[in-house]
Amino acid sequence: MPSHLCEDDVARDTLIEVKTGGEAAAETGLFIVYPSRHDMSARVRAFAHHLAETLEAHAVV
C-alpha cells in the first residue's frame, strides 16, 4: 500500500508497517482481513471473489 495513503493510520497506531522484501511477500500470499465471515457485506464478498479470480487469472496466487 502506498505510504501516503496510510501514514495517518500508522501515526495513530491503528495500522502497523510490516517491512518485507518483495520475494517474502510473494511467498507468503495475500490475505483479506475482515472481522467475521458471518457479517461480511455483499460488497466485501464480491470484492474478495473478484480479487481471487483476478489474481488466479494472472497466476499470482
C-alpha positions as CSV (number, residue, x, y, z in Angstrom):
1,M,0.0,0.0,0.0
2,P,1.4,3.4,-0.9
3,S,2.7,5.1,2.3
4,H,0.8,8.4,1.6
5,L,-2.5,6.5,1.9
6,C,-1.8,5.1,5.3
7,E,0.7,7.4,7.1
8,D,-2.0,8.9,9.3
9,D,-3.1,5.5,10.5
10,V,0.5,4.4,11.1
11,A,1.0,7.6,13.2
12,R,-2.2,6.8,15.2
13,D,-1.0,3.1,15.7
14,T,-4.3,1.9,14.1
15,L,-2.1,0.3,11.3
16,I,1.4,-1.1,11.6
17,E,4.0,-1.2,8.9
18,V,5.4,-4.6,8.1
19,K,8.6,-4.4,6.1
20,T,9.5,-7.4,3.9
21,G,11.4,-8.0,0.8
22,G,9.4,-8.4,-2.4
23,E,10.2,-12.1,-2.5
24,A,8.9,-12.7,1.0
25,A,5.6,-11.0,0.2
26,A,5.2,-13.2,-2.9
27,E,5.9,-16.4,-1.0
28,T,3.6,-15.6,2.0
29,G,0.5,-14.8,0.0
30,L,-2.1,-12.1,0.0
31,F,-4.9,-12.1,2.7
32,I,-8.1,-10.2,3.1
33,V,-8.8,-9.5,6.7
34,Y,-12.3,-8.8,7.9
35,P,-14.0,-9.1,11.3
36,S,-16.3,-12.0,10.7
37,R,-17.4,-14.2,7.8
38,H,-21.0,-14.2,9.1
39,D,-21.2,-10.4,8.9
40,M,-19.4,-9.9,5.6
41,S,-21.3,-7.5,3.4
42,A,-22.2,-8.3,-0.2
43,R,-19.7,-5.7,-1.3
44,V,-16.8,-7.2,0.6
45,R,-17.8,-10.7,-0.5
46,A,-17.9,-9.5,-4.2
47,F,-14.5,-7.8,-3.8
48,A,-12.9,-10.9,-2.3
49,H,-14.3,-13.0,-5.1
50,H,-13.2,-10.6,-7.8
51,L,-9.7,-10.3,-6.3
52,A,-9.3,-14.1,-6.1
53,E,-10.4,-14.5,-9.7
54,T,-8.1,-11.7,-10.9
55,L,-5.1,-13.0,-9.1
56,E,-5.7,-16.6,-10.3
57,A,-6.1,-15.4,-13.9
58,H,-2.7,-13.6,-13.7
59,A,-1.1,-16.6,-11.9
60,V,-0.2,-14.5,-8.9
61,V,-1.9,-16.9,-6.4
